Amino acid sequence: MRIERLHTAANVATGLAWLAILGTLYLVFVYVPTERTMGIVQRIFYYHVPSAMMSFLAFFIVLVASLAYLITRRRGWDITAQAAAELGVVFCSIVLITGPIWAKPIWGIWWTWDARLTLTLVTWLIYVAYLMLRAYLPEGARRANMAAVVGIIGALSVPINYMSIRWWRTQHPKPVIMGGEGSGLAPPMAFTFRMCLLAFLILFIALILRRVVVELLQDEVDHLYREADLAPPERG
């Protein structure tokens, strides 16, 4: 029953995500005006920043789920941490791809080793290592325990990353969304950004629900194999 409810919720979230993403495509490429200084390349902002926020959300979920697993030893928390880490790496990868595309015409360079960019890369590498650890260690409590520790340690880089452009002088621009003096965006741009953020959030919810459902179904398959005295198939 739990899997069925999660599957239904994932289907609903997926449908809403499709509608929201189609709506944001219209807003970004038709409705919102072109930024005066940076030109059309500034439109990457509407996907770059929400991706960064979703990666932060994912890594926060990894932190909470990992702590909860170490306290309760419940498999559900381990599954949640794994799903969130995978999504965090995906969204962080989008950040690392769209950032240089945006930077090249504005800064004249693809990459610079400033605090924000470097910390983003470090966070991405930590969670890639987290996923590699889960992939290569045998299933069981040892893998879950080690993954939880790495997930918690990796999450410590997120607040440092978030505050880096406030603490240090960086090539990366100062915040325009929560910079302390208003959004710094024209009303159509602020509206479009909020809608993109909402669309990415719905997409994030749909993806994490689907990933959790897949892992729960795999657990049930493994359980059926064990009941039949057969070795469970290796997971790809």
C-alpha positions as CSV (number, residue, x, y, z in Angstrom):
1,M,0.0,0.0,0.0
2,R,2.8,2.4,0.8
3,I,4.4,1.8,-2.6
4,E,1.0,2.3,-4.3
5,R,0.5,5.6,-2.6
6,L,4.0,6.8,-3.4
7,H,3.5,5.7,-7.0
8,T,0.3,7.6,-7.3
9,A,1.9,10.7,-5.8
10,A,4.8,10.4,-8.2
11,N,2.4,10.2,-11.2
12,V,0.5,13.3,-10.0
13,A,3.8,15.2,-9.4
14,T,5.1,14.2,-12.8
15,G,2.0,15.5,-14.5
16,L,2.2,18.8,-12.7
17,A,5.9,19.0,-13.4
18,W,5.3,18.7,-17.2
19,L,2.7,21.5,-17.1
20,A,5.0,23.7,-14.9
21,I,8.0,23.2,-17.2
22,L,6.1,23.9,-20.3
23,G,4.8,27.1,-18.7
24,T,8.3,28.2,-17.7
25,L,9.5,27.7,-21.3
26,Y,7.0,30.3,-22.4
27,L,7.9,32.6,-19.5
28,V,11.6,32.4,-20.1
29,F,11.7,32.6,-23.9
30,V,8.6,34.7,-24.7
31,Y,7.3,36.6,-21.7
32,V,10.3,37.9,-19.8
33,P,12.2,40.8,-21.2
34,T,15.8,40.5,-22.3
35,E,18.2,41.8,-19.6
36,R,19.8,45.1,-20.8
37,T,23.4,44.4,-19.9
38,M,24.0,40.7,-20.4
39,G,21.5,40.2,-23.2
40,I,19.9,36.9,-24.1
41,V,22.5,34.7,-22.2
42,Q,21.0,36.0,-18.9
43,R,18.0,33.7,-19.5
44,I,20.2,30.9,-18.3
45,F,19.7,32.5,-14.8
46,Y,16.1,31.1,-14.7
47,Y,17.5,27.5,-14.8
48,H,20.9,27.9,-13.3
49,V,19.8,29.4,-9.9
50,P,16.8,27.0,-9.4
51,S,19.1,24.1,-10.1
52,A,21.5,25.3,-7.5
53,M,18.6,25.6,-5.0
54,M,17.4,22.1,-5.8
55,S,20.9,20.7,-5.2
56,F,21.0,22.5,-1.9
57,L,17.6,21.0,-1.0
58,A,18.7,17.6,-2.0
59,F,21.9,17.7,0.0
60,F,19.9,18.9,3.0
61,I,17.6,15.9,2.7
62,V,20.6,13.7,2.5
63,L,21.8,15.2,5.8
64,V,18.4,14.8,7.6
65,A,17.8,11.3,6.2
66,S,21.4,10.1,7.0
67,L,21.0,11.4,10.6
68,A,17.6,9.7,10.9
69,Y,19.0,6.4,9.6
70,L,21.9,6.4,12.1
71,I,19.4,7.0,14.9
72,T,16.6,4.6,13.8
73,R,18.3,2.1,11.4
74,R,15.3,2.2,9.2
75,R,15.8,1.2,5.6
76,G,13.4,3.9,4.4
77,W,15.7,6.7,5.5
78,D,18.7,5.1,3.7
79,I,16.6,4.9,0.5
80,T,15.6,8.6,0.9
81,A,19.2,9.6,1.4
82,Q,20.4,7.7,-1.7
83,A,17.6,9.2,-3.8
84,A,18.3,12.7,-2.7
85,A,22.0,12.3,-3.3
86,E,21.4,11.1,-6.8
87,L,19.2,14.1,-7.5
88,G,21.6,16.5,-5.8
89,V,24.4,15.3,-8.2
90,V,22.1,15.8,-11.2
91,F,21.1,19.3,-10.3
92,C,24.6,20.2,-9.2
93,S,25.8,19.0,-12.6
94,I,23.3,21.3,-14.3
95,V,24.7,24.2,-12.2
96,L,28.3,23.3,-13.2
97,I,27.3,23.1,-16.9
98,T,25.1,26.2,-17.2
99,G,27.5,28.3,-15.1
100,P,30.4,28.3,-17.5
101,I,28.0,28.7,-20.5
102,W,26.7,31.9,-18.8
103,A,30.2,33.0,-17.7
104,K,32.0,32.8,-21.0
105,P,30.3,35.7,-22.8
106,I,30.1,37.8,-19.6
107,W,33.5,37.2,-17.9
108,G,35.4,36.1,-21.0
109,I,36.4,32.8,-19.3
110,W,34.7,29.5,-18.8
111,W,35.9,28.9,-15.3
112,T,37.8,30.6,-12.4
113,W,38.8,29.1,-9.1
114,D,36.9,31.5,-6.9
115,A,35.2,30.5,-3.6
116,R,31.7,29.8,-5.0
117,L,32.7,27.9,-8.1
118,T,35.4,25.8,-6.3
119,L,33.1,24.9,-3.4
120,T,30.3,23.9,-5.8
121,L,32.8,21.6,-7.6
122,V,34.0,20.2,-4.2
123,T,30.4,19.5,-3.1
124,W,29.7,17.8,-6.4
125,L,32.8,15.6,-6.0
126,I,31.9,14.6,-2.4
127,Y,28.5,13.4,-3.5
128,V,29.9,11.6,-6.6
129,A,32.1,9.8,-4.1
130,Y,29.1,9.1,-2.0
131,L,27.3,7.4,-4.9
132,M,30.5,5.5,-5.9
133,L,30.8,4.2,-2.3
134,R,27.2,3.0,-2.5
135,A,27.8,1.4,-5.9
136,Y,30.9,-0.6,-4.9
137,L,30.3,-1.6,-1.3
138,P,28.1,-4.7,-0.7
139,E,24.6,-4.1,0.4
140,G,23.9,-4.0,4.1
141,A,24.3,-2.0,7.3
142,R,28.0,-1.3,6.8
143,R,27.4,0.4,3.4
144,A,24.4,2.3,4.8
145,N,26.5,3.5,7.8
146,M,29.4,4.6,5.8
147,A,27.2,6.3,3.2
148,A,25.4,8.1,6.0
149,V,28.6,9.5,7.5
150,V,29.8,10.7,4.0
151,G,26.4,12.2,3.4
152,I,26.5,14.2,6.6
153,I,30.1,15.4,6.1
154,G,29.3,16.4,2.5
155,A,26.3,18.5,3.7
156,L,28.6,20.6,5.8
157,S,29.9,22.2,2.6
158,V,26.5,23.5,1.6
159,P,26.1,26.4,4.1
160,I,29.8,27.4,3.5
161,N,29.0,27.4,-0.3
162,Y,25.9,29.4,0.2
163,M,27.6,32.1,2.3
164,S,30.8,32.2,0.2
165,I,29.8,35.2,-1.9
166,R,28.9,37.0,1.3
167,W,32.0,36.2,3.2
168,W,34.6,36.6,0.4
169,R,35.2,38.7,-2.7
170,T,34.5,36.4,-5.6
171,Q,34.1,36.5,-9.4
172,H,30.6,35.1,-8.9
173,P,28.0,38.0,-8.6
174,K,26.5,38.9,-5.3
175,P,23.0,37.5,-4.6
176,V,20.1,39.3,-6.3
177,I,17.3,37.1,-4.9
178,M,18.0,37.2,-1.1
179,G,20.7,39.9,-0.9
180,G,19.1,41.9,1.8
181,E,18.0,44.8,-0.4
182,G,15.1,43.4,-2.3
183,S,15.3,41.0,-5.2
184,G,17.2,43.3,-7.6
185,L,14.9,42.0,-10.4
186,A,12.3,43.7,-12.5
187,P,8.8,42.4,-11.6
188,P,8.5,40.2,-14.8
189,M,11.9,38.7,-14.1
190,A,11.1,38.1,-10.4
191,F,7.7,36.5,-11.4
192,T,9.4,34.3,-14.0
193,F,12.1,33.2,-11.5
194,R,9.6,32.3,-8.9
195,M,7.6,30.2,-11.4
196,C,10.8,28.4,-12.6
197,L,11.7,27.7,-9.0
198,L,8.3,26.3,-8.4
199,A,8.6,24.1,-11.5
200,F,11.9,22.8,-10.5
201,L,10.6,22.0,-7.0
202,I,7.7,20.0,-8.4
203,L,10.1,18.2,-10.8
204,F,12.4,17.5,-7.8
205,I,9.4,16.0,-5.8
206,A,8.3,13.9,-8.8
207,L,11.8,12.5,-9.4
208,I,12.6,11.7,-5.7
209,L,9.2,9.9,-5.3
210,R,9.9,7.8,-8.4
211,R,13.4,7.0,-7.3
212,V,12.2,5.9,-3.8
213,V,9.4,3.8,-5.4
214,V,12.0,2.0,-7.7
215,E,14.2,1.2,-4.7
216,L,11.3,-0.1,-2.6
217,L,10.2,-2.3,-5.5
218,Q,13.7,-3.6,-5.8
219,D,13.7,-4.4,-2.1
220,E,10.5,-6.4,-2.6
221,V,12.0,-8.3,-5.5
222,D,15.1,-9.2,-3.4
223,H,12.8,-10.4,-0.6
224,L,10.9,-12.7,-3.0
225,Y,14.1,-14.2,-4.2
226,R,15.3,-14.9,-0.7
227,E,11.9,-16.5,0.2
228,A,12.4,-18.8,-2.8
229,D,16.0,-19.6,-1.6
230,L,17.5,-17.9,-4.7
231,A,20.2,-15.3,-4.8
232,P,18.8,-11.8,-5.5
233,P,19.9,-10.5,-8.9
234,E,22.7,-7.9,-8.8
235,R,21.6,-4.4,-9.0
236,G,22.9,-2.3,-12.0
